[in-house]
Amino acid sequence: MEEITDGKIDIDRYRVKEGDKVNLKKYSTGCDVKIDKAKVKSLYFPETIEKMKDLQEKLYAQNTYGLIIVLQAMDAAGKDGTVNHVFSNLDPGGVKVVSFKQPTTEEKDHDYMWRINKALPGRGDIGIFNRSQYEDVIVTRIHDLIDKGQLPKDLIDKNIWEERYEQINNWEKYLHQNGFRMIKIFLHLSKEEQQKRLMDRIVNQQKNWKFSLSDINERQYWDQYQQLYEEMISRTSKDISPWYIVPADNKWYTRYVVARITLKALKDINPQFPKLAPEIAEQLERFKKLISAVDLKSLAEIQESISAKK
């Protein structure tokens, strides 16, 4: 197990390279490096957040690029907790969090990407997608919702899912070409850890509100979900919009890795504060001199007043 002494995890270990065939059984669901948990929580994580905040300010000021972070996972994998602990520390004015639940009647009356397009962040902003366009190649497929929906029947054939992968890949490429970067994170939870967390929602009164019978119902499709996630990640992890498979059994580590992935994405954009126009810079220089002159005059008056009192 690799030992990390400075907090700098090589997050590429979790990145799925374009063309790789994914087998989730080969990916760890728990912390897979030797790193000091106490230092992560007290030092490395706060330092990472501060660097994120600095780059977010520049991203917002530059107002050219946008960043989209997709979170997908099985139930109880910690998507909400990750959003709260990692992204709530940023300037809320530049962060947009959207949770995609079961489609509304209005959303069903449009193409499946309609509600996703509506939720895209603006330039200079960071958009967090709690679930995403990928629900329509995972949940829709497992529950045969495509046949129960309003898509014309003559458009549904054996190639429908490959076509959707192609549509999503093309859409993400289009966004990238327009200055909107996307990183996609799959929180990889073990079946055993999911069971513990679901039981905790039932037993712990403070967490009862999180419990949903659908969580139990969906658990019976565990193997199917795993297979479809493998296929989906393999088909859609691209160099311009990569998937990261992040261990989710240890919440403290999950949140740290997600923060490091986000930091890298911001560094790759490399936003800068915009340069002032020459005339504005000249005006500011005059104002600085004016303020300095006023301050010197005030200081002289104070000294004169003190001398007079003596």
Buried (B, 14 or more C-beta within 10 A) or exposed (E): EEEBEEBEBEBEBBBBEBEEEBEBEEBBBBBBBEBBEEBBBEEBBEEBBEBBEEBBBBBBBBBEBBBBBBBBBBBBBBBBBBBEBBBEBBEEEBBBBBBBEEBEEEBBEEEBBBBBEEBBBEBBBBBBBBBBBBBBBBBBBEEEBBEEBEBEEEEEEEEBBEEBBEBBBEBBBEBBEEEBBBBBBBBBBBEEBBEEBBEBBEEEEEEEEBBEEEBEEBBEBEEEBBEBBBBBBBBBBBEEBBBBBBBBBBBBBBBBBBBBBBBBBBEEBEBEEEEEEEEEEEEEEEEEEEEEEEEEEEEEEEEEEEEEEE
